């Protein structure tokens, strides 16, 4: 199990839990969702944090914290359900430069990206966007110095400790390594997002 | 079927209900009315169910024509209300009271004398098709009904809960401030420090505690942008890993001028939140017009 979180206040109804690492935040979030603490309306994940929003007419800050600190999450996060497979054409404009930053060939970067299971840790940049994390050799790269004014929908990228897929065209500073024909966001679908917090993801290389 | 026909719109008018719940893990915020207390009161006046959709009107300018009889009520920002019958006779109507519209009546909202957002509820609710379980327009995510446009028909639904039990109520907030006043008194917003007050210098906390902030014209449903006497400087300069933000958060971006997050705020953000408004002050902040002045009362 991992260490107890630092507890911060976020308004009259909010408790922000801060963890020492992304892995701990992911593990605690899974435990918090499973525990379904009475009076807690929702939990929202961040890169090192989880925000709990409680209803003061049903519970109190002290009762919520007691319930949180009684949890003992597993040390590694479990994904909910089977992995979603995302087919990727690895021909992104930043593929070669990103591989070089990592000391890899383009083929080695593709092998590393497809050869591991990713987990959607948190979202929030846009509907349907998931910040994906993984174990294994680091694929951590800095964001572009100068973000693109337009990244096309379905571009697959790397930035910081994350991989992600743009659900719609938007400005963005991620390093683009490929593209997919998977639909990340569709309001006519239930659920609308292909990836939600806790979803496991595998990328699969496909020809263009 | 009875309906309200939009015959004029001002800056922006959107439909709002209690919001889009349960989609935070998919990156979708709650949305809903910016001033929740005023919206709830409008629905209560016409005895609507709490999840009935109503219209949020930014700085007046809306006019609707009743197709069939309709019972409506307006709350929030004080707009002059004028009802013109199909025959051309006009009468004034009051905020925070039940208004009975006959077929063909046009209700017109003028520019508010105080406050920013007026809520217009119709008994039965605006029955437009929901998107992902809600009739709220989320301006950030681009979800929900399109903003009201001239010619749009709002079908009146059946989202009622009993019969109206009062004809008029008192406003839930003190009347707001007027941007046009020569020396308007500063509104006072109450906030609880944290979660990231320790990321700021003592001077920044002092500025927040004592300074007068002006509401920027760049404010919208995402947030009230404030310009203070000095930027709020950081004591911790490193980048904040993206973290979830609550409605009412006072987020401080790189320039040091805070934003109060309202209904359409992003689910997560990469800048520290120095304090979070109390629930009542969130509603009050949603009524601050550009140019309004604000002070903070901070509690730990």
Interface residues (C-beta under 8 A of the other chain):
Chain A: X8 X9 X10 X11 X12 X13 X14 X16 X18 X22 X42 X44 X45 X46 X47 X48 X49 X50 X51 X53 X122 X123 X124 X125 X126 X127 X128 X129 X130 X131 X187 X191 X192 X193 X196 X197 X198
Chain B: X22 X23 X24 X25 X26 X27 X28 X131 X132 X141 X143 X192 X193 X194 X195 X196 X241 X242 X243 X244 X245 X246 X248 X249 X266 X267 X268 X269 X273 X276 X277 X278 X279
